[in-house]
Amino acid sequence: MISKLAHVDPSAKIADDVKIHAFAYIDKDVEIGPGCEIMPYASIIRGTRMGRNNRVFQGAVVGADPQDFRWKGGFTYCYIGDDNTIREQVIINRGIDHEGGTRIGDKNFIMAESHIGHDSVIAGRTVLGNGVKLAGGVHVDECCILSNAVILNEGIHVGKWVFVKGGTRVSNNIPPFIIMAHNPAVYYGVNAMLMGRKDHFSPAEIEDAAKAYRHIYQTQTSLFNAMRRIENDVEPGRVRDEILGFLQANNLRIAGIPYYDED
């Protein structure tokens, strides 16, 4: 299952059924789980820990050295879960510290020429379009879609079930269940179409999300006051809890509106 024209370091731990095509490069101290396939000219760099049933396409580099001056050459990690598709020319950097590392969850589809910076986290079941760029320390929660050429600045947190339209550049956190678009990024409504597919969320829950974001984005009040209104106006449940929890965890800083103090 391993081409004689591939370079596989003797220290790499490769499951028996892994397919490694000609001219692929597998570095030292790499682990690749069962069912994976590494296409020609793909590179898996030291410190990468890859789970099951991943496909890495031509020219992709998984576990590349961090592009950050804080990294001083120490040994760091990149963790890839199960059932991911990593298309052509994708670059995924390792972390900059021995603890932590870059983490890609399960069932993600990462399209061609995307770049995932050091210490970023992609929780799972997420699509990154062609040419998406994530700076270091970005955290994308599950079930998101970032369309072609989206750019996320360093340290941004993207909530669950978010859809970011193509070409949008985002410099602040994106709360769950919404659509963001344009430059500068603005709120474009609730992600109702994806939330409603396969009955992931009921119509009442989708309406709760819409009601909450009317308070946040359409009433011209402070975010602190909007949260109080949501607590009084939206029924308790997983949607309200997810929105309020995200706002509190991210210090009331979200894309599309300025930051307001409690006054």
C-alpha positions as a Markdown table, in Angstrom:
| # | Residue | x | y | z |
|---|---|---|---|---|
| 1 | Met | 0.0 | 0.0 | 0.0 |
| 2 | Ile | 3.1 | 2.3 | 0.1 |
| 3 | Ser | 4.7 | 3.3 | -3.1 |
| 4 | Lys | 8.4 | 2.6 | -3.5 |
| 5 | Leu | 8.7 | 6.2 | -4.8 |
| 6 | Ala | 7.3 | 7.7 | -1.6 |
| 7 | His | 9.6 | 8.9 | 1.2 |
| 8 | Val | 8.5 | 7.4 | 4.5 |
| 9 | Asp | 10.8 | 7.9 | 7.5 |
| 10 | Pro | 11.4 | 4.7 | 9.4 |
| 11 | Ser | 10.2 | 6.2 | 12.7 |
| 12 | Ala | 6.7 | 7.0 | 11.3 |
| 13 | Lys | 3.9 | 4.8 | 12.6 |
| 14 | Ile | 1.7 | 3.9 | 9.7 |
| 15 | Ala | -1.3 | 1.6 | 9.9 |
| 16 | Asp | -1.2 | -1.5 | 7.7 |
| 17 | Asp | -3.9 | -0.4 | 5.2 |
| 18 | Val | -2.8 | 3.2 | 4.6 |
| 19 | Lys | -2.2 | 4.1 | 1.0 |
| 20 | Ile | 0.8 | 6.3 | 0.3 |
| 21 | His | 1.3 | 7.3 | -3.3 |
| 22 | Ala | 4.4 | 8.0 | -5.3 |
| 23 | Phe | 6.4 | 11.1 | -4.3 |
| 24 | Ala | 4.5 | 11.7 | -1.0 |
| 25 | Tyr | 6.7 | 12.7 | 1.9 |
| 26 | Ile | 6.1 | 11.2 | 5.4 |
| 27 | Asp | 8.4 | 12.8 | 8.0 |
| 28 | Lys | 9.8 | 11.4 | 11.2 |
| 29 | Asp | 7.6 | 11.0 | 14.3 |
| 30 | Val | 4.4 | 10.9 | 12.3 |
| 31 | Glu | 1.4 | 8.7 | 13.1 |
| 32 | Ile | -1.2 | 7.9 | 10.5 |
| 33 | Gly | -4.3 | 5.8 | 11.4 |
| 34 | Pro | -6.2 | 3.1 | 9.4 |
| 35 | Gly | -7.9 | 3.8 | 6.2 |
| 36 | Cys | -6.0 | 7.0 | 5.3 |
| 37 | Glu | -4.8 | 7.9 | 1.8 |
| 38 | Ile | -1.9 | 10.2 | 1.1 |
| 39 | Met | -1.8 | 11.4 | -2.5 |
| 40 | Pro | 1.3 | 12.2 | -4.7 |
| 41 | Tyr | 3.4 | 15.2 | -3.6 |
| 42 | Ala | 1.5 | 15.6 | -0.3 |
| 43 | Ser | 3.7 | 16.1 | 2.8 |
| 44 | Ile | 2.9 | 15.0 | 6.4 |
| 45 | Ile | 5.4 | 16.7 | 8.7 |
| 46 | Arg | 6.8 | 15.7 | 12.1 |
| 47 | Gly | 4.5 | 16.0 | 15.0 |
| 48 | Thr | 1.4 | 15.1 | 13.1 |
| 49 | Arg | -1.0 | 12.7 | 14.6 |
| 50 | Met | -3.6 | 11.6 | 12.1 |
| 51 | Gly | -6.7 | 9.5 | 12.9 |
| 52 | Arg | -8.8 | 7.2 | 10.6 |
| 53 | Asn | -10.0 | 7.5 | 7.0 |
| 54 | Asn | -8.5 | 10.8 | 6.1 |
| 55 | Arg | -7.6 | 11.7 | 2.5 |
| 56 | Val | -4.8 | 14.2 | 1.8 |
| 57 | Phe | -4.6 | 15.4 | -1.7 |
| 58 | Gln | -1.8 | 16.5 | -4.0 |
| 59 | Gly | 0.5 | 19.2 | -2.7 |
| 60 | Ala | -1.0 | 19.5 | 0.7 |
| 61 | Val | 1.3 | 20.1 | 3.7 |
| 62 | Val | -0.1 | 18.8 | 7.1 |
| 63 | Gly | 1.9 | 19.8 | 10.2 |
| 64 | Ala | 4.0 | 22.5 | 8.5 |
| 65 | Asp | 6.3 | 24.6 | 10.7 |
| 66 | Pro | 4.5 | 27.5 | 12.4 |
| 67 | Gln | 4.6 | 30.9 | 10.7 |
| 68 | Asp | 5.2 | 32.8 | 13.9 |
| 69 | Phe | 8.3 | 34.4 | 15.4 |
| 70 | Arg | 7.3 | 33.1 | 18.8 |
| 71 | Trp | 8.1 | 29.6 | 17.6 |
| 72 | Lys | 11.7 | 28.9 | 18.4 |
| 73 | Gly | 12.1 | 25.5 | 16.7 |
| 74 | Gly | 10.8 | 23.3 | 19.6 |
| 75 | Phe | 8.8 | 20.1 | 19.0 |
| 76 | Thr | 5.1 | 20.8 | 18.6 |
| 77 | Tyr | 2.0 | 19.0 | 17.3 |
| 78 | Cys | -0.8 | 18.9 | 14.7 |
| 79 | Tyr | -3.8 | 16.6 | 15.5 |
| 80 | Ile | -6.1 | 15.4 | 12.7 |
| 81 | Gly | -9.2 | 13.5 | 13.6 |
| 82 | Asp | -11.2 | 11.0 | 11.5 |
| 83 | Asp | -12.9 | 11.2 | 8.1 |
| 84 | Asn | -11.4 | 14.5 | 6.9 |
| 85 | Thr | -10.8 | 15.5 | 3.3 |
| 86 | Ile | -7.8 | 17.8 | 2.8 |
| 87 | Arg | -7.7 | 19.0 | -0.8 |
| 88 | Glu | -4.9 | 20.2 | -3.0 |
| 89 | Gln | -2.3 | 22.7 | -1.7 |
| 90 | Val | -3.9 | 23.0 | 1.7 |
| 91 | Ile | -1.4 | 24.1 | 4.4 |
| 92 | Ile | -2.0 | 23.2 | 8.1 |
| 93 | Asn | 0.6 | 24.6 | 10.6 |
| 94 | Arg | 1.6 | 22.9 | 13.8 |
| 95 | Gly | 1.3 | 24.7 | 17.2 |
| 96 | Ile | 4.0 | 27.0 | 18.5 |
| 97 | Asp | 4.2 | 25.4 | 22.0 |
| 98 | His | 4.8 | 21.8 | 23.1 |
| 99 | Glu | 1.4 | 21.8 | 24.8 |
| 100 | Gly | -1.8 | 22.2 | 22.9 |
| 101 | Gly | -1.2 | 22.3 | 19.1 |
| 102 | Thr | -3.4 | 22.7 | 16.0 |
| 103 | Arg | -6.5 | 20.4 | 16.2 |
| 104 | Ile | -8.7 | 19.4 | 13.3 |
| 105 | Gly | -11.7 | 17.4 | 14.4 |
| 106 | Asp | -13.8 | 14.9 | 12.5 |
| 107 | Lys | -15.6 | 15.0 | 9.1 |
| 108 | Asn | -14.3 | 18.3 | 7.9 |
| 109 | Phe | -14.0 | 19.2 | 4.2 |
| 110 | Ile | -11.0 | 21.6 | 3.6 |
| 111 | Met | -10.9 | 22.7 | 0.0 |
| 112 | Ala | -8.0 | 23.6 | -2.2 |
| 113 | Glu | -5.4 | 26.3 | -1.2 |
| 114 | Ser | -6.8 | 26.9 | 2.3 |
| 115 | His | -4.4 | 27.7 | 5.1 |
| 116 | Ile | -5.0 | 26.9 | 8.8 |
| 117 | Gly | -2.6 | 28.7 | 11.1 |
| 118 | His | -0.8 | 27.5 | 14.2 |
| 119 | Asp | -2.9 | 26.4 | 17.2 |
| 120 | Ser | -6.2 | 26.8 | 15.4 |
| 121 | Val | -9.1 | 24.5 | 16.2 |
| 122 | Ile | -11.7 | 23.2 | 13.7 |
| 123 | Ala | -14.2 | 21.3 | 15.9 |
| 124 | Gly | -15.8 | 19.2 | 13.2 |
| 125 | Arg | -18.3 | 18.8 | 10.4 |
| 126 | Thr | -17.1 | 22.1 | 8.9 |
| 127 | Val | -16.5 | 23.1 | 5.3 |
| 128 | Leu | -13.7 | 25.5 | 4.4 |
| 129 | Gly | -14.0 | 26.8 | 0.8 |
| 130 | Asn | -11.2 | 27.3 | -1.7 |
| 131 | Gly | -8.6 | 29.7 | -0.5 |
| 132 | Val | -9.9 | 30.2 | 3.1 |
| 133 | Lys | -7.2 | 31.7 | 5.3 |
| 134 | Leu | -7.3 | 31.2 | 9.1 |
| 135 | Ala | -4.6 | 33.1 | 11.1 |
| 136 | Gly | -3.1 | 31.6 | 14.3 |
| 137 | Gly | -5.3 | 30.6 | 17.3 |
| 138 | Val | -8.6 | 30.7 | 15.4 |
| 139 | His | -11.4 | 28.5 | 16.9 |
| 140 | Val | -14.2 | 27.3 | 14.6 |
| 141 | Asp | -17.0 | 25.4 | 16.3 |
| 142 | Glu | -18.9 | 22.6 | 14.6 |
| 143 | Cys | -21.1 | 22.7 | 11.6 |
| 144 | Cys | -19.8 | 25.9 | 10.0 |
| 145 | Ile | -19.3 | 26.8 | 6.4 |
| 146 | Leu | -16.7 | 29.4 | 5.4 |
| 147 | Ser | -17.1 | 30.1 | 1.7 |
| 148 | Asn | -14.3 | 30.8 | -0.8 |
| 149 | Ala | -11.6 | 33.3 | 0.1 |
| 150 | Val | -12.9 | 34.0 | 3.7 |
| 151 | Ile | -10.2 | 35.5 | 5.9 |
| 152 | Leu | -10.3 | 35.2 | 9.7 |
| 153 | Asn | -7.9 | 37.3 | 11.8 |
| 154 | Glu | -5.8 | 35.9 | 14.7 |
| 155 | Gly | -7.6 | 34.6 | 17.7 |
| 156 | Ile | -11.2 | 34.8 | 16.4 |
| 157 | His | -13.8 | 32.4 | 17.8 |
| 158 | Val | -16.6 | 31.3 | 15.4 |
| 159 | Gly | -19.7 | 29.8 | 17.0 |
| 160 | Lys | -21.7 | 26.8 | 15.9 |
| 161 | Trp | -23.7 | 26.6 | 12.7 |
| 162 | Val | -22.2 | 29.8 | 11.2 |
| 163 | Phe | -22.2 | 30.6 | 7.5 |
| 164 | Val | -19.7 | 33.2 | 6.3 |
| 165 | Lys | -20.2 | 34.3 | 2.7 |
| 166 | Gly | -17.3 | 34.3 | 0.2 |
| 167 | Gly | -14.7 | 37.0 | 0.3 |
| 168 | Thr | -15.6 | 38.2 | 3.8 |
| 169 | Arg | -12.8 | 39.3 | 6.0 |
| 170 | Val | -13.6 | 39.0 | 9.7 |
| 171 | Ser | -11.7 | 40.7 | 12.5 |
| 172 | Asn | -13.9 | 39.8 | 15.5 |
| 173 | Asn | -15.8 | 36.8 | 17.0 |
| 174 | Ile | -18.8 | 35.5 | 15.1 |
| 175 | Pro | -21.7 | 34.3 | 17.4 |
| 176 | Pro | -23.5 | 31.0 | 16.6 |
| 177 | Phe | -26.4 | 30.4 | 14.2 |
| 178 | Ile | -25.8 | 33.4 | 11.9 |
| 179 | Ile | -24.7 | 34.4 | 8.4 |
| 180 | Met | -22.0 | 37.0 | 8.0 |
| 181 | Ala | -21.2 | 38.8 | 4.7 |
| 182 | His | -19.5 | 41.7 | 3.1 |
| 183 | Asn | -16.5 | 43.9 | 4.0 |
| 184 | Pro | -16.6 | 45.1 | 6.7 |
| 185 | Ala | -18.4 | 42.0 | 7.9 |
| 186 | Val | -22.1 | 42.6 | 8.8 |
| 187 | Tyr | -24.9 | 40.4 | 10.2 |
| 188 | Tyr | -26.9 | 38.9 | 7.3 |
| 189 | Gly | -29.6 | 37.0 | 9.1 |
| 190 | Val | -30.0 | 33.7 | 10.9 |
| 191 | Asn | -28.6 | 30.5 | 9.2 |
| 192 | Ala | -32.1 | 29.1 | 9.0 |
| 193 | Met | -31.7 | 26.9 | 5.9 |
| 194 | Leu | -28.8 | 24.8 | 7.4 |
| 195 | Met | -30.3 | 24.8 | 10.9 |
| 196 | Gly | -33.5 | 23.4 | 9.5 |
| 197 | Arg | -32.0 | 20.6 | 7.5 |
| 198 | Lys | -32.6 | 17.1 | 8.7 |
| 199 | Asp | -34.5 | 18.5 | 11.7 |
| 200 | His | -31.4 | 19.6 | 13.5 |
| 201 | Phe | -33.4 | 22.5 | 15.0 |
| 202 | Ser | -37.1 | 23.0 | 15.2 |
| 203 | Pro | -38.9 | 26.0 | 13.6 |
| 204 | Ala | -39.4 | 27.4 | 17.1 |
| 205 | Glu | -35.7 | 27.2 | 17.9 |
| 206 | Ile | -34.8 | 28.9 | 14.6 |
| 207 | Glu | -37.3 | 31.7 | 15.5 |
| 208 | Asp | -35.7 | 31.9 | 19.0 |
| 209 | Ala | -32.4 | 32.5 | 17.3 |
| 210 | Ala | -33.9 | 35.2 | 15.0 |
| 211 | Lys | -35.5 | 36.9 | 17.9 |
| 212 | Ala | -32.3 | 37.0 | 19.9 |
| 213 | Tyr | -30.3 | 38.5 | 17.1 |
| 214 | Arg | -33.0 | 41.1 | 16.4 |
| 215 | His | -32.1 | 42.4 | 19.9 |
| 216 | Ile | -28.4 | 42.2 | 19.3 |
| 217 | Tyr | -28.1 | 43.7 | 15.8 |
| 218 | Gln | -31.3 | 45.6 | 15.1 |
| 219 | Thr | -32.3 | 47.6 | 18.2 |
| 220 | Gln | -29.3 | 50.0 | 18.4 |
| 221 | Thr | -28.8 | 49.2 | 22.0 |
| 222 | Ser | -25.6 | 48.0 | 23.8 |
| 223 | Leu | -24.8 | 44.3 | 23.7 |
| 224 | Phe | -25.1 | 44.2 | 27.5 |
| 225 | Asn | -28.7 | 45.5 | 27.3 |
| 226 | Ala | -29.5 | 43.2 | 24.4 |
| 227 | Met | -28.4 | 40.2 | 26.5 |
| 228 | Arg | -30.8 | 41.3 | 29.3 |
| 229 | Arg | -33.6 | 41.6 | 26.7 |
| 230 | Ile | -32.9 | 38.1 | 25.3 |
| 231 | Glu | -33.1 | 36.6 | 28.8 |
| 232 | Asn | -36.6 | 38.1 | 29.2 |
| 233 | Asp | -37.9 | 37.6 | 25.7 |
| 234 | Val | -36.5 | 34.3 | 24.5 |
| 235 | Glu | -37.6 | 31.0 | 26.0 |
| 236 | Pro | -34.8 | 29.1 | 27.9 |
| 237 | Gly | -33.3 | 26.3 | 25.8 |
| 238 | Arg | -30.2 | 25.2 | 23.9 |
| 239 | Val | -30.4 | 28.1 | 21.3 |
| 240 | Arg | -30.6 | 30.9 | 23.9 |
| 241 | Asp | -28.0 | 29.2 | 26.1 |
| 242 | Glu | -25.6 | 28.8 | 23.2 |
| 243 | Ile | -25.9 | 32.5 | 22.2 |
| 244 | Leu | -25.7 | 34.0 | 25.7 |
| 245 | Gly | -22.8 | 31.6 | 26.7 |
| 246 | Phe | -20.9 | 32.6 | 23.6 |
| 247 | Leu | -21.3 | 36.3 | 24.3 |
| 248 | Gln | -20.2 | 35.9 | 27.9 |
| 249 | Ala | -17.2 | 33.7 | 27.0 |
| 250 | Asn | -16.0 | 36.2 | 24.4 |
| 251 | Asn | -16.3 | 39.4 | 26.6 |
| 252 | Leu | -19.2 | 40.8 | 24.5 |
| 253 | Arg | -17.0 | 41.3 | 21.5 |
| 254 | Ile | -18.6 | 40.1 | 18.2 |
| 255 | Ala | -18.4 | 41.0 | 14.6 |
| 256 | Gly | -20.8 | 43.5 | 13.0 |
| 257 | Ile | -21.2 | 45.9 | 16.0 |
| 258 | Pro | -18.8 | 47.9 | 18.1 |
| 259 | Tyr | -17.9 | 47.0 | 21.7 |
| 260 | Tyr | -20.0 | 48.7 | 24.4 |
| 261 | Asp | -19.4 | 48.8 | 28.1 |
| 262 | Glu | -22.2 | 48.0 | 30.5 |
| 263 | Asp | -23.3 | 51.7 | 30.6 |
